Amino acid sequence: MALRGCRWAGRALLRAPGPPARGLCAAAARPPAFGFLFDVDGVLVRGSQPVPAARRAFQRLVDGSGRLRVPVVFVTNAGNCLPSAKARELSGALGLQVSPEQVILAHSPLQLFTQFHHKCVLVAGQGPVEENAHNLGFKHVVTIEALRKAYPLLDMVDLSQRPKVLPPPATGFPTIEGVILCGEPVRWETCLQLITDVLLSNGNLESGLKDVPYPHLPILACNMDLLWMAEAKMPRFGHGAFLLCLESIYKKMTGRELRYEALIGKPSTVTYRYAEYLIQQQAGKQGWKAPIRRLYAVGDNPMSDVCGANLYNNYLKSAQQNLVQAGVKRSPQAGSPQTEDYLKLRKDYSSSVESCESILVCTGVYRHNDSSPSKTEQHTVQTVFHGHRDFCFDPSVLEASYIVPDVDDAVQLAFKKENWS
């Protein structure tokens, strides 16, 4: 993917100025007109290990009593834990108190999709998926494991899982009315099989396969990352890889495209709109009277962090506030569900944010290479698109506003632009 148009200082990465002097200057005493959206994996932590620059960055962001000087929200595509658990993890890594209200997981915006909350939904992922779903407002939740236990004959790939005795038919199992994909599961073959079964049977596995329904049951998918960065030196498969498998299998079996009711998590605009809402709430609770005008989104993945921030920046600048104009294909699964209905978070909420700038760090998925690539390498980089199928391959939305070595440099850069300290 090309990152043309990024701002460079010669051939070196743009590096922010050195540490500020002790104490707060007069400029820093005024209420902040900006806020930060921090990615987590590859920016603040690598797996369970904090990135060394993370604590330095947050030492700049807090005052003498340990309180944040500017509003901060952590926007991650992870979804395998509760917000409270992620907040505790971040508190330990950063050395300050992080509240669950500052954490946006991939599935957090699902609480806005109230028209699905009373439907019986199949939820896939790992971690406390059932508890997460209930906390988001879903009343009737079925897990993959519950479905597998009710219909053990459907899970046939793993020989050790096959029942030795023919089980009695399931009775009283509810008809599934929608599918929630929260994140990459553990046993992909089981999930791929059972989710496909649910779609082909229109949620009634007792009926067997008759006429394939289309459009199929609504699917809400969270986290489109093809890759993510942990302790390993190479990126690992993310939920986007699982979605790619599901889409390919469904099309191979039916000849039709798998459709999404909504795609949630970065780079989806609805996630950034929700993050802005939390930033504004945080500023209000702190008593900061100045309206928040600018957001700085710090991430390590051009396909999710940079793309998402740029799409949201386009959204903010769009007179019609239409996600289609922000770079998403004109399609029902990518466009309409994520625009006006779900972005009206509260009737009394009005946006003051004017821009969202993307800052790319080199401690995760993206690694800056000082050597000049060959023409062949340039061509390969520019044509490989790791983003989701339903998002246009537009090189302009993959161009970071700035590239810096790490999150500490990102914070310093924003402070310099804001004349903050």
Sequence and secondary structure as in RCSB ss.txt:
>XXXX:A:sequence
MALRGCRWAGRALLRAPGPPARGLCAAAARPPAFGFLFDVDGVLVRGSQPVPAARRAFQRLVDGSGRLRVPVVFV
TNAGNCLPSAKARELSGALGLQVSPEQVILAHSPLQLFTQFHHKCVLVAGQGPVEENAHNLGFKHVVTIEALRKA
YPLLDMVDLSQRPKVLPPPATGFPTIEGVILCGEPVRWETCLQLITDVLLSNGNLESGLKDVPYPHLPILACNMD
LLWMAEAKMPRFGHGAFLLCLESIYKKMTGRELRYEALIGKPSTVTYRYAEYLIQQQAGKQGWKAPIRRLYAVGD
NPMSDVCGANLYNNYLKSAQQNLVQAGVKRSPQAGSPQTEDYLKLRKDYSSSVESCESILVCTGVYRHNDSSPSK
TEQHTVQTVFHGHRDFCFDPSVLEASYIVPDVDDAVQLAFKKENWS
>XXXX:A:secstr
   TT B BTTB         SS  HHHHS  SEEEEE  BTTTEETTEE HHHHHHHHHHB TTS BSS EEEE
    SS HHHHHHHHHHHHTS   GGGEE TTGGGGG GGGTTSEEEEESSSSHHHHHHHHT SEEEEHHHHHHH
 GGG  SSGGGS SS      S     EEEE S  S HHHHHHHHHHHHHTTT TTS S S  SS S EEEE   
SEE  SSSS EE HHHHHHHHHHHHHHHHSS    SEEESTT HHHHHHHHHHHHHHHHHHT  S   EEEEEES
 IIIIIHHHHHHHHHHH TT  GGGGTB S TTTSGGGSHHHH   TT      EEEEEEESSSS     S   H
HHHHHHHH   S TTB   GGGG  SEEESSHHHHHHHHHHHHT  
